[in-house]
Amino acid sequence: MGFTNRFKPFGFLPTLLAAFALLAIGMATPAQARYASIVIDADSGEVLHAVNANTPNYPASLTKLMTLYLAFDALKQGKARLSERVEFSENAEAQAPSKLGLRTGQSISFEQAILALVTKSANDVAVALAEHLAGTEEEFARRMTARARQLGMSRTVFVNASGLPDGEQMSTARDMATLGRALLRNHPDRYHYFKVRQFTFAGQTFSTHNRLMLTYKGADGMKTGYIRASGFNLVTSASRNGRRLIGVVFGGNTAAQRDRHMAGLLDKGFASKKGATVQHAKHTVENFESEDLVEAASPAEAPVKTALAPPASGKKTKADKSRAKPTPQDEAVGDADSSSWGVQVGAFGRYAAAFQAASEAQRQLVGTVPHGRVAVLSGRGNGQTLYRARLVGITESQARAACRALGKAKSACQIVAPEGTVSAIKTSG
């Protein structure tokens, strides 16, 4: 008793220390781990590869995996049916692209909502589904985080259903692998949705954003994601010779770059023997020399080119320091990466010139491609850095229409396919 009374004035110390601990956690910002990856065995959970796997980052549209998980929960519990209607609110309609584009009061079936999330990664559908299941997106996000904790995703916080930019929404590569494994184990009867390659709605066909699923042997799901603050993210499930792996990559500079890296990690995973766990493996990221897609900022805010993996020294680089928390002005598409078409209107020796050319094309084509986004790609060519001016985030038909319009104006235009290849040298009138 005397001991307690003697030290009572210092009773605040545990609370103070806890507060400092929370502050330290809060300071571990997602900017510290732009690149992260993990590969696990889907059956055993065995970790075959891990780099920065526990460090927070922005999940972007990988968030929709949890949105879908709760949707599958509702179906399993009899709280929802595939045929029931999901109505769009003003809030859902107001979401940024990628979106299905329904107006307030319009509706789609519950199954159509699932397909729109898996293929098009539609942000408006994510919100509509969240409101349908929980009343408000805020309540749904609370349920997402609570479910994450139940699944063992201890470092994940969800604040929206779509993955659109929010500084408080974060996860880790390990947590996303945990979620992927939970989807396979707890909702095996719904996994077939992740294999869907195309979704047709209102006469328009949308192809999956998951290009790796189309090119990598054995890959049959799950989800891509992108916001500028996170880079290009991917969760992949693949099966070969009776063995299934789940891979996660955060922080690719381009969709194609990220996909190549994931393929390499999965190849090594399938080549490894069971039981040969490699915790915190040294990163073996290829030394990418390909183009880096940069969602164009104004010339004065031209971003610093970043590498896919952290430097071997572990020291922060200028690129690391340039990382910023996402804002409403951040890339809002959330997932319009590998399935997006674009047009290139020139290549320049200066970023500012490329930005100006792309902006002028955007102005000229506002009636043809009203949602085209200005982007500048940096890459090496003829021994110098070239900046390619593009409008991205459009459909193939819009890209062809854009080049026809620019051709009539005697302007150069190249059609850029989803994987980044140029499919037309120049279109003239």
BELPEZI-V585474 format. One record per residue. RES is the residue in three letters. SS is DSSP state (A for helix, B for strand, O for the rest). NEAR is the number of other C-alpha atoms within 10 Angstrom. D_CENTER is the distance of its C-alpha to the mean C-alpha in Angstrom with 2 decimals. Layout:
RES:SS:NEAR:D_CENTER + RES:SS:NEAR:D_CENTER
This chain:
MET:O:5:56.99 + GLY:A:7:58.21 + PHE:A:7:55.16 + THR:A:10:52.87 + ASN:A:10:54.96 + ARG:A:9:55.15 + PHE:O:9:51.41 + LYS:A:10:50.53 + PRO:A:9:50.01 + PHE:A:10:47.10 + GLY:O:11:45.45 + PHE:A:10:42.66 + LEU:A:10:41.50 + PRO:A:10:39.26 + THR:A:10:37.56 + LEU:A:11:37.29 + LEU:A:11:35.89 + ALA:A:12:33.29 + ALA:A:12:32.32 + PHE:A:12:31.99 + ALA:A:12:29.83 + LEU:A:11:27.45 + LEU:A:11:27.49 + ALA:A:11:26.68 + ILE:A:11:23.67 + GLY:A:11:22.53 + MET:A:10:23.05 + ALA:O:13:20.68 + THR:O:19:17.83 + PRO:A:25:14.24 + ALA:A:19:15.32 + GLN:A:17:17.47 + ALA:A:24:14.93 + ARG:O:28:12.36 + TYR:O:27:12.83 + ALA:B:26:13.11 + SER:B:29:13.67 + ILE:B:30:15.75 + VAL:B:31:17.48 + ILE:B:25:19.67 + ASP:B:22:22.30 + ALA:O:23:21.33 + ASP:O:13:25.00 + SER:O:12:26.19 + GLY:O:14:23.16 + GLU:O:17:24.55 + VAL:B:23:22.39 + LEU:B:27:22.76 + HIS:B:22:20.65 + ALA:B:24:19.09 + VAL:B:23:18.19 + ASN:O:24:17.26 + ALA:O:26:16.30 + ASN:O:19:17.63 + THR:O:22:16.53 + PRO:O:26:14.31 + ASN:B:31:11.00 + TYR:O:36:8.51 + PRO:O:35:6.23 + ALA:A:31:4.31 + SER:A:30:4.38 + LEU:A:27:5.51 + THR:A:28:8.21 + LYS:A:25:9.50 + LEU:A:24:10.86 + MET:A:24:13.27 + THR:A:27:14.04 + LEU:A:22:15.03 + TYR:A:21:16.88 + LEU:A:19:18.99 + ALA:A:24:19.63 + PHE:A:23:20.92 + ASP:A:15:22.91 + ALA:A:14:24.54 + LEU:A:16:25.54 + LYS:A:15:26.92 + GLN:O:10:28.90 + GLY:O:9:30.32 + LYS:O:11:28.86 + ALA:O:17:27.18 + ARG:O:16:28.03 + LEU:O:14:26.10 + SER:O:11:28.55 + GLU:O:13:28.45 + ARG:B:18:27.22 + VAL:B:22:24.28 + GLU:B:20:25.38 + PHE:O:24:23.46 + SER:O:19:24.47 + GLU:A:13:24.60 + ASN:A:14:21.68 + ALA:A:24:19.56 + GLU:A:21:20.89 + ALA:O:17:20.09 + GLN:O:22:16.29 + ALA:O:18:14.48 + PRO:O:21:13.11 + SER:O:22:11.59 + LYS:O:23:14.54 + LEU:O:20:17.46 + GLY:O:18:19.92 + LEU:O:18:22.48 + ARG:O:15:25.05 + THR:O:14:26.37 + GLY:O:11:28.54 + GLN:O:13:27.12 + SER:B:18:25.75 + ILE:B:19:24.18 + SER:B:15:24.87 + PHE:A:22:22.96 + GLU:A:17:22.24 + GLN:A:20:21.06 + ALA:A:24:18.58 + ILE:A:24:17.24 + LEU:A:25:17.10 + ALA:A:25:15.43 + LEU:A:30:12.49 + VAL:A:28:12.33 + THR:A:25:12.87 + LYS:O:25:12.10 + SER:O:31:9.52 + ALA:O:28:12.21 + ASN:A:31:12.00 + ASP:A:30:15.80 + VAL:A:33:16.20 + ALA:A:27:14.22 + VAL:A:26:16.67 + ALA:A:26:19.60 + LEU:A:30:19.11 + ALA:A:28:18.84 + GLU:A:22:22.01 + HIS:A:20:23.68 + LEU:A:18:23.38 + ALA:A:14:23.97 + GLY:O:12:25.64 + THR:O:15:23.24 + GLU:A:23:19.55 + GLU:A:17:20.76 + GLU:A:15:22.71 + PHE:A:24:19.96 + ALA:A:22:17.70 + ARG:A:16:20.76 + ARG:A:19:21.07 + MET:A:24:17.49 + THR:A:21:18.29 + ALA:A:16:21.71 + ARG:A:16:20.53 + ALA:A:23:18.19 + ARG:A:15:21.38 + GLN:A:10:23.37 + LEU:A:14:21.12 + GLY:O:13:21.43 + MET:O:20:18.09 + SER:O:16:20.15 + ARG:O:19:17.70 + THR:O:23:15.22 + VAL:B:23:15.76 + PHE:O:25:14.33 + VAL:O:23:15.66 + ASN:O:25:14.06 + ALA:O:27:13.07 + SER:O:32:10.17 + GLY:O:29:7.80 + LEU:O:31:9.31 + PRO:O:28:10.57 + ASP:O:18:13.19 + GLY:O:17:14.79 + GLU:O:17:15.87 + GLN:O:23:12.74 + MET:B:22:11.94 + SER:B:26:11.86 + THR:O:29:12.63 + ALA:A:30:12.16 + ARG:A:29:15.47 + ASP:A:24:14.74 + MET:A:28:11.78 + ALA:A:29:14.28 + THR:A:19:16.82 + LEU:A:22:14.99 + GLY:A:24:14.53 + ARG:A:22:18.20 + ALA:A:16:19.26 + LEU:A:20:17.93 + LEU:A:17:19.97 + ARG:A:13:22.97 + ASN:A:14:23.27 + HIS:O:16:22.23 + PRO:A:10:23.27 + ASP:A:12:24.72 + ARG:A:16:21.41 + TYR:A:17:19.41 + HIS:A:12:20.68 + TYR:A:17:18.31 + PHE:A:21:15.39 + LYS:A:17:17.71 + VAL:O:18:18.12 + ARG:O:20:17.63 + GLN:B:16:18.77 + PHE:B:17:19.35 + THR:B:13:22.23 + PHE:B:13:22.83 + ALA:O:6:25.65 + GLY:O:6:26.52 + GLN:B:8:23.17 + THR:B:11:21.25 + PHE:B:18:17.46 + SER:B:18:16.19 + THR:O:27:13.29 + HIS:O:25:10.08 + ASN:O:31:10.54 + ARG:O:21:13.07 + LEU:A:24:13.75 + MET:A:23:15.24 + LEU:A:15:17.64 + THR:A:11:18.79 + TYR:O:16:18.86 + LYS:O:13:21.93 + GLY:O:16:21.41 + ALA:B:23:17.67 + ASP:B:21:17.44 + GLY:B:27:14.05 + MET:B:26:11.53 + LYS:B:26:7.84 + THR:B:36:4.87 + GLY:B:31:1.27 + TYR:B:31:3.07 + ILE:B:26:6.17 + ARG:O:23:9.25 + ALA:O:25:10.16 + SER:O:27:7.60 + GLY:B:26:7.30 + PHE:B:31:5.39 + ASN:B:32:4.44 + LEU:B:29:6.45 + VAL:B:26:9.13 + THR:B:25:12.18 + SER:B:26:15.61 + ALA:B:20:18.53 + SER:B:16:22.28 + ARG:B:11:25.22 + ASN:O:7:28.88 + GLY:O:5:28.42 + ARG:B:13:25.92 + ARG:B:18:22.31 + LEU:B:26:19.66 + ILE:B:29:16.22 + GLY:B:29:14.03 + VAL:B:29:11.02 + VAL:B:32:9.79 + PHE:B:33:8.21 + GLY:B:30:8.99 + GLY:B:27:9.66 + ASN:O:27:11.48 + THR:O:23:10.88 + ALA:A:31:9.41 + ALA:A:21:12.99 + GLN:A:21:13.50 + ARG:A:22:10.75 + ASP:A:25:12.20 + ARG:A:14:15.65 + HIS:A:20:15.13 + MET:A:27:13.91 + ALA:A:19:16.94 + GLY:A:14:19.17 + LEU:A:22:18.26 + LEU:A:26:18.85 + ASP:A:13:22.05 + LYS:A:14:23.34 + GLY:A:23:22.53 + PHE:A:19:24.48 + ALA:A:9:27.22 + SER:O:13:27.72 + LYS:O:10:30.38 + LYS:O:13:29.86 + GLY:O:11:30.80 + ALA:O:11:29.85 + THR:O:17:27.30 + VAL:O:14:25.93 + GLN:O:14:24.70 + HIS:O:16:23.10 + ALA:O:15:23.58 + LYS:O:12:23.86 + HIS:O:17:20.92 + THR:O:12:21.84 + VAL:O:14:19.17 + GLU:O:12:20.61 + ASN:O:9:21.89 + PHE:O:13:19.77 + GLU:O:10:21.88 + SER:O:14:19.87 + GLU:O:19:18.65 + ASP:B:22:15.99 + LEU:B:21:14.28 + VAL:B:20:14.83 + GLU:B:20:14.22 + ALA:O:24:17.89 + ALA:O:16:19.47 + SER:O:13:23.22 + PRO:A:14:25.24 + ALA:A:8:26.36 + GLU:A:8:22.83 + ALA:O:15:21.75 + PRO:O:15:19.11 + VAL:O:13:20.03 + LYS:O:15:18.74 + THR:O:19:16.98 + ALA:O:20:17.17 + LEU:O:25:14.56 + ALA:O:23:16.76 + PRO:O:22:19.01 + PRO:O:12:22.59 + ALA:O:9:25.01 + SER:O:6:27.17 + GLY:O:7:24.65 + LYS:O:9:25.75 + LYS:O:11:23.57 + THR:O:12:23.42 + LYS:A:11:23.43 + ALA:A:13:19.81 + ASP:A:19:19.07 + LYS:A:11:21.21 + SER:O:13:19.48 + ARG:O:20:16.27 + ALA:O:15:16.28 + LYS:O:17:15.10 + PRO:O:20:12.98 + THR:O:14:15.46 + PRO:O:11:15.98 + GLN:O:7:16.46 + ASP:O:18:13.08 + GLU:O:21:10.82 + ALA:O:22:10.82 + VAL:O:26:9.35 + GLY:O:29:6.01 + ASP:O:33:5.29 + ALA:O:27:8.65 + ASP:O:26:8.41 + SER:O:24:10.65 + SER:O:24:12.64 + SER:O:20:13.62 + TRP:B:25:17.16 + GLY:B:29:18.74 + VAL:B:30:22.14 + GLN:B:27:23.47 + VAL:B:22:26.50 + GLY:B:18:27.67 + ALA:B:19:27.31 + PHE:B:17:28.84 + GLY:O:13:30.01 + ARG:O:14:28.77 + TYR:A:24:25.44 + ALA:A:19:27.40 + ALA:A:17:29.00 + ALA:A:27:25.79 + PHE:A:25:24.30 + GLN:A:15:27.57 + ALA:A:22:27.70 + ALA:A:25:24.25 + SER:A:20:25.12 + GLU:A:14:28.46 + ALA:A:23:27.00 + GLN:A:21:24.70 + ARG:A:13:27.91 + GLN:A:16:29.87 + LEU:O:20:27.42 + VAL:O:13:26.65 + GLY:O:10:28.61 + THR:O:15:27.11 + VAL:O:21:23.37 + PRO:O:13:23.15 + HIS:O:15:19.36 + GLY:O:24:19.01 + ARG:B:19:17.23 + VAL:B:24:18.95 + ALA:B:24:17.35 + VAL:B:29:19.26 + LEU:B:22:18.82 + SER:B:22:20.91 + GLY:B:15:22.59 + ARG:B:12:26.01 + GLY:B:9:28.70 + ASN:O:6:32.46 + GLY:O:6:32.32 + GLN:B:9:30.63 + THR:B:15:27.28 + LEU:B:21:26.41 + TYR:B:27:24.13 + ARG:B:25:23.12 + ALA:B:28:22.99 + ARG:B:32:20.71 + LEU:B:28:19.62 + VAL:B:24:16.27 + GLY:B:27:14.39 + ILE:B:21:17.58 + THR:O:18:19.11 + GLU:A:18:21.52 + SER:A:10:24.49 + GLN:A:20:23.54 + ALA:A:27:23.18 + ARG:A:20:26.62 + ALA:A:16:28.10 + ALA:A:28:26.89 + CYS:A:27:28.57 + ARG:A:18:31.66 + ALA:A:19:31.92 + LEU:A:21:31.52 + GLY:A:16:33.94 + LYS:A:12:36.54 + ALA:O:12:36.23 + LYS:O:12:36.90 + SER:O:17:33.50 + ALA:O:19:31.59 + CYS:O:25:28.41 + GLN:B:24:26.34 + ILE:B:27:23.99 + VAL:B:23:20.72 + ALA:O:19:19.31 + PRO:O:23:15.62 + GLU:O:16:15.95 + GLY:O:19:17.34 + THR:O:11:20.97 + VAL:B:15:23.64 + SER:O:11:25.46 + ALA:O:15:28.21 + ILE:O:11:30.04 + LYS:O:15:31.43 + THR:O:19:32.27 + SER:O:15:35.47 + GLY:O:12:37.48
